[in-house]
Amino acid sequence: MFERDNENYIYELVSKNIKKQRKLKGLTQEQLAEKMNYSTQFISNIESKNHQTFSLGTLWRIALVLEIDITVLFKEE
């Protein structure tokens, strides 16, 4: 995991939380991608440890599809 003072930390944190929330909703990457009209590969890249950057708009859409508040994606445990 990246250190908190590294800008990549937030991507890693959000990626981990997306994966966690997706699994809690019982969705596969393919199902989430389909609901968002994105490719499965894009969702896979977001959730991977070799993170991909993503926009706030993408996070907003993910939160809508997962029916969660967007702030859940930023929670540190």
N, C-alpha and C positions, 0 to 999 in steps of 0.2 A: 504494500500500500504506500502511496505517496505521502510525504510529510504534509502537514496542514498548510505550511507556507509555500507549497508548490502549487501553481495554478492547475496542474493536472489532478490534484486532490479532488476538486469538485466534480470533475468528469467521472472519476472513479467512484466517488460516493453516489452520485446520481445514477450511474450505470448499475451499481449494486442494488440500489433501491428500486429501480425499474424492474429488474429481474425478480426481486423479492415480491413486489406487488403483483406482477404478472402471474407468478406461481400461486400466490394467495387467491387470485381470481380463477385459478384453474385453467389458464390459457397457455397454449404453446406459443413459441415465437411466431410460427406461421399464422396462428389465429389472430394474434395481436396485429401483425403486419396487415392481414386481410381487413380487419376492422378499421385500420388507419389508412388503408389504400397505399401502403408502403411495401417495399420488398422485404421478404424474410431476411435477406442478407443485410439490409440496413438495420433491422432490429438486432440481428446477431452481432453486428459491428458495434452498436451502441452498448450492448450488454457485455462485450468482450473486455478482457483485461487490457488488451491493446486498443484502448478506447478510440472512438471517433468523435470529433467535435459535433455538436448538434445545437440547434437553435432553441430559443425560448418557445417559439411557435411549435416546434416538435414536442417539447416537454408539455406544453399546454394540451396538445392533441392526445398525447399519451395519458395524461391525467384524466381527460374527458372520457376516453375509451375505458380506462380502468375504474372510472367513477370514484376518483380520489381527489382530495385537494392537492394542488400542485406542490404545496409546501412539504408534503409527505416525502417527496422525492429528494428533499434537501436535509432530511433528518439524520443526525449522527447518532450512532448507538454506542 
